[in-house]
């Protein structure tokens, strides 16, 4: 049976890698076309756009792998079905469950590689891509309202994070025990050195007894436990954070009594990722082996792709709905996968 396992697993893995290559090629083309709008600004040219596209591919590969897995399973098993090899395997007494096990064994190795790739390679490449793009465009990484960070009794608003980890336009709001504003400090620029923030071009406004006293100073040192690592996490894209980084940032948010729902959901999505891939593969088996009234293998593969796309949409929607309505992150993350798993098991039981 080991020979059969290896034979089926090789076909499924080959189909998955082929599907992933096609999906990544399409994604790369779309991303490159989007980047053409920025080409010509600063030092950002065609070579920079190509580099950006290549560096973002690992993140796309991690996201697309469940879809590639189901397509690969359909292609691999479909090839065996067309050549009547699956019919011979079934006629020799091999059960549907045994075939599912062989398919999952091949997928397990790919999933393990994908998880390692997505947790180690993808976050590093994503950060490098964003940093190099911002440097070439000679712009800061930021958004209009900046990034908000709570540091005990202070609220810190960083408008822009430079590629060299310096920040621009840092606002520090210090509150008293009643929650009223006590001091507002604004620094044009700031950098972290020797465990402290060095603020430059500082305007400090002290609020007391109904009046505001403002002072200007070229530079000052700010002692805080808030390090540049947390600033990076706060300004990083949620999808670019690895599991350990999410755990670290969730711990910081909890310590400061802040909302952790979005980050907990992202963490649970990473946990459910291997299971989701396995569920997609389980759904592929009855599509190939089931009796669908003379439907051709090409139509079955198309049906599998549509099911995988539906799963992706439902999965994304479940997370957003969970955040809006305050549902438990584990429930939001696992519900679509468990629902599709139940459907897959039901379809498998109907295969004879």
C-alpha positions in Angstrom: 0.0 0.0 0.0 3.0 2.3 0.5 3.5 2.2 -3.3 -0.1 3.2 -3.9 0.2 6.0 -1.3 3.3 7.4 -3.0 1.8 7.1 -6.5 -1.5 8.9 -5.6 0.4 11.5 -3.5 2.8 12.2 -6.3 0.0 13.0 -8.7 -1.8 15.2 -6.2 1.3 17.1 -5.2 2.3 17.6 -8.9 -1.2 18.9 -9.7 -1.1 21.2 -6.6 2.3 22.7 -7.6 1.1 23.2 -11.2 -2.1 24.9 -10.0 -0.1 27.1 -7.6 2.3 28.1 -10.3 -0.6 29.2 -12.6 -2.4 31.1 -9.8 0.8 32.9 -8.8 1.5 33.8 -12.4 -1.9 35.4 -12.8 -1.5 37.2 -9.4 2.0 38.5 -10.5 0.6 39.9 -13.7 -2.2 41.7 -11.9 0.1 43.0 -9.2 2.6 44.2 -11.8 -0.1 46.1 -13.7 -1.2 47.8 -10.5 2.4 48.8 -9.8 2.8 50.4 -13.2 0.9 53.5 -11.9 3.8 54.1 -9.5 6.6 53.5 -12.0 8.5 56.7 -12.8 8.1 58.3 -9.3 11.3 58.9 -7.4 13.7 56.0 -8.1 11.0 53.5 -8.6 11.4 51.9 -12.1 10.4 48.7 -13.9 13.1 46.8 -12.1 11.8 48.0 -8.7 8.2 47.0 -9.7 9.4 43.5 -10.7 11.3 43.2 -7.4 8.2 44.2 -5.5 6.1 41.7 -7.3 8.5 38.8 -6.7 8.9 39.7 -3.0 5.1 39.7 -2.5 4.6 36.3 -4.1 5.4 34.2 -1.0 2.5 35.9 0.8 0.2 35.2 -2.1 1.4 31.6 -2.3 0.4 31.1 1.4 -3.1 32.6 0.8 -3.7 30.7 -2.4 -2.4 27.3 -1.3 -5.8 25.8 -0.2 -7.2 26.7 -3.6 -4.2 25.2 -5.3 -4.5 22.1 -3.2 -8.1 21.3 -4.2 -7.3 22.0 -7.9 -4.2 19.8 -7.6 -6.3 17.0 -6.0 -8.9 17.3 -8.8 -6.2 17.3 -11.5 -4.2 14.4 -9.9 -7.2 12.2 -9.2 -8.9 13.2 -12.5 -5.8 12.1 -14.4 -6.0 8.7 -12.7 -9.7 8.5 -13.3 -9.4 9.2 -17.0 -6.8 6.5 -17.4 -9.1 4.1 -15.5 -6.4 3.6 -12.9 -8.7 4.7 -10.1 -11.3 2.2 -11.3 -8.7 -0.6 -11.1 -7.7 0.6 -7.6 -11.4 0.5 -6.5 -12.0 -2.9 -8.1 -9.0 -4.3 -6.1 -10.8 -3.6 -2.9 -9.3 -0.2 -1.9 -11.9 1.9 0.0 -12.7 5.5 -0.6 -11.4 6.3 2.9 -8.1 4.7 2.0 -7.9 6.8 -1.2 -8.6 9.9 0.9 -5.8 8.9 3.2 -3.4 8.6 0.3 -4.3 12.0 -1.0 -4.0 13.6 2.4 -0.5 12.1 2.9 0.7 13.8 -0.2 -1.0 17.1 0.8 0.4 16.9 4.3 4.0 17.4 3.2 3.0 20.3 1.0 1.0 21.9 3.8 3.9 21.6 6.2 6.2 23.3 3.7 3.6 26.0 3.0 3.1 26.7 6.7 6.8 27.0 7.3 7.1 29.1 4.1 4.2 31.4 5.2 5.5 31.9 8.7 9.1 32.5 8.0 9.7 33.5 4.4 6.5 35.4 3.6 6.6 37.9 6.5 10.2 38.7 5.9 9.7 39.2 2.2 6.6 41.3 2.7 8.4 43.7 5.0 11.4 43.9 2.7 9.1 44.6 -0.3 7.2 47.4 1.5 10.5 48.9 2.8 12.3 48.9 -0.5 9.3 50.2 -2.4 8.9 53.1 0.1 12.6 53.9 -0.2 12.5 53.9 -4.0 9.5 56.1 -4.0 11.2 58.4 -1.4 8.1 58.3 0.8 7.2 57.2 4.3 5.0 54.3 5.1 1.9 55.7 6.7 -1.8 56.6 6.4 -3.8 59.7 6.9 -4.7 59.1 10.6 -1.4 57.4 11.4 -1.0 54.5 13.8 -2.3 54.6 17.4 -0.5 52.9 20.2 -1.3 52.9 23.9 1.5 53.0 26.5 0.0 52.8 30.0 -1.4 56.3 30.6 -0.2 57.7 27.3 -1.6 57.5 23.8 0.9 57.6 21.0 0.0 58.6 17.4 2.7 58.0 14.8 1.7 59.4 11.4 4.6 58.0 9.3 7.2 55.2 9.7 10.3 55.7 7.6 12.0 52.7 5.9 15.0 53.2 8.2 12.7 52.7 11.2 12.6 56.4 12.1 9.2 58.0 12.6 7.8 61.3 11.6 5.1 63.4 13.3 4.8 61.6 16.6 2.1 62.8 19.0 2.2 61.8 22.6 -0.9 62.4 24.7 -0.4 62.0 28.4 -3.6 61.7 30.6 -4.2 62.2 34.3 -5.9 59.7 36.6 -9.3 61.1 35.6 -8.6 60.6 31.9 -8.2 64.3 31.1 -5.4 65.5 28.8 -2.4 66.7 30.8 0.4 67.0 28.2 0.6 66.9 24.4 4.0 66.4 22.9 4.6 66.7 19.2 7.9 65.7 17.6 8.6 66.3 13.9 11.0 63.3 13.9 12.0 60.6 16.3 14.5 57.7 16.4 15.2 55.0 18.9 18.7 54.9 20.4 20.2 53.2 23.5 16.8 52.1 24.7 15.2 55.5 24.5 13.4 57.6 22.0 15.2 60.8 20.9 12.6 63.4 19.8 13.5 66.2 17.4 11.8 69.6 16.8 9.6 69.1 19.8 6.5 71.2 20.8 5.3 70.4 24.3 1.9 71.8 25.5 1.1 71.5 29.2 -2.6 71.7 30.1 -3.5 72.8 33.6 -6.0 75.0 35.4 -7.8 75.9 32.2 -4.7 77.2 30.4 -2.2 75.8 28.0 1.6 76.5 28.2 3.5 75.6 25.1 7.3 75.2 24.9 9.6 74.5 21.9 12.9 72.5 22.2 15.2 71.2 19.5 15.4 67.7 21.0 14.5 65.7 24.1 14.8 62.2 25.4 11.6 60.2 26.1 11.9 57.2 28.5 9.3 54.5 27.7 8.8 50.8 27.5 7.4 51.3 24.1 10.1 50.1 21.7 10.5 50.2 17.9 9.4 46.6 17.6 5.9 47.5 18.8 5.8 50.5 16.5 6.7 48.2 13.6 3.9 45.7 14.6 1.4 48.5 14.9 2.3 49.9 11.4 2.7 46.5 9.7 0.0 45.0 7.5 -2.0 42.5 9.4 -1.6 39.8 6.7 2.2 40.2 6.8 2.5 39.3 10.5 3.7 35.9 11.5 2.2 33.8 14.2 4.8 34.7 16.9 4.4 38.4 16.0 0.7 38.2 16.4 1.0 36.5 19.8 3.4 39.2 20.9 1.1 42.1 19.7 -2.0 40.4 21.2 -0.2 40.2 24.5 0.6 43.9 24.3 -3.0 44.9 23.4 -4.3 42.8 26.3 -1.9 44.4 28.8 -3.2 47.8 27.7 -6.9 46.7 27.7 -7.3 47.3 24.0 -9.4 45.4 21.4 -7.6 42.3 20.1 -10.4 40.8 17.9 -8.8 41.5 14.5 -5.4 40.1 15.6 -6.9 37.1 17.4 -8.9 36.3 14.2 -5.7 36.5 12.1 -4.0 34.2 14.5 -6.8 31.6 14.5 -6.9 31.8 10.7 -3.3 30.7 10.7 -4.2 27.8 13.0 -7.1 26.7 10.9 -5.1 27.0 7.7 -3.8 23.3 7.6 -7.4 22.0 8.4 -8.9 24.2 5.6 -6.5 22.7 3.1 -7.3 19.2 4.2 -11.1 19.9 3.9 -10.6 21.2 0.4 -8.9 18.0 -0.6 -11.6 15.9 1.1 -14.2 17.8 -1.0 -12.2 17.0 -4.2 -12.4 13.2 -3.8 -16.2 12.8 -4.1 -16.2 15.2 -7.1 -13.9 12.8 -8.9 -15.3 9.4 -7.6 -18.9 10.4 -7.3 -21.6 9.6 -9.8 -22.6 12.9 -11.4 -24.6 11.6 -14.3 -22.0 11.5 -17.0 -20.4 14.8 -16.1 -16.9 15.0 -17.6 -13.7 15.5 -15.6 -13.2 19.0 -16.9 -16.6 20.0 -15.6 -15.9 18.4 -12.3 -12.6 20.3 -12.0 -14.5 23.5 -12.7 -17.1 22.6 -10.1 -14.2 22.1 -7.6 -12.7 25.5 -8.4 -16.1 27.1 -7.8 -16.5 25.4 -4.5 -13.0 26.4 -3.5 -13.7 30.0 -4.5 -17.0 29.9 -2.5 -15.1 28.6 0.5 -12.6 31.5 0.3 -15.4 34.1 0.0 -17.3 32.5 2.9 -14.2 32.3 5.0 -13.3 35.9 4.5 -16.9 37.0 5.1 -17.1 35.0 8.3 -14.1 36.8 9.8 -15.5 40.2 8.9 -18.9 39.4 10.3 -17.4 38.0 13.4 -15.5 41.2 14.1 -18.6 43.4 13.4 -20.9 41.4 15.6 -18.4 40.6 18.3 -18.3 36.9 17.8 -15.6 34.7 19.3 -12.5 34.7 16.9 -12.1 30.9 17.1 -15.8 30.5 16.1 -15.4 32.9 13.2 -12.3 31.1 12.0 -13.5 27.5 12.4 -17.1 27.8 11.4 -16.7 27.8 7.5 -14.1 25.0 7.6 -16.2 22.8 9.8 -19.3 23.5 7.7 -17.5 22.5 4.5 -15.9 19.5 6.3 -19.4 18.2 7.2 -20.5 18.7 3.5 -17.4 16.8 2.4 -18.0 13.9 4.8 -21.6 13.7 3.6 -20.6 13.6 0.0 -18.0 10.9 0.7 -20.6 8.7 2.4 -22.6 8.8 -0.8 -19.7 7.5 -2.9 -20.1 3.8 -3.6 
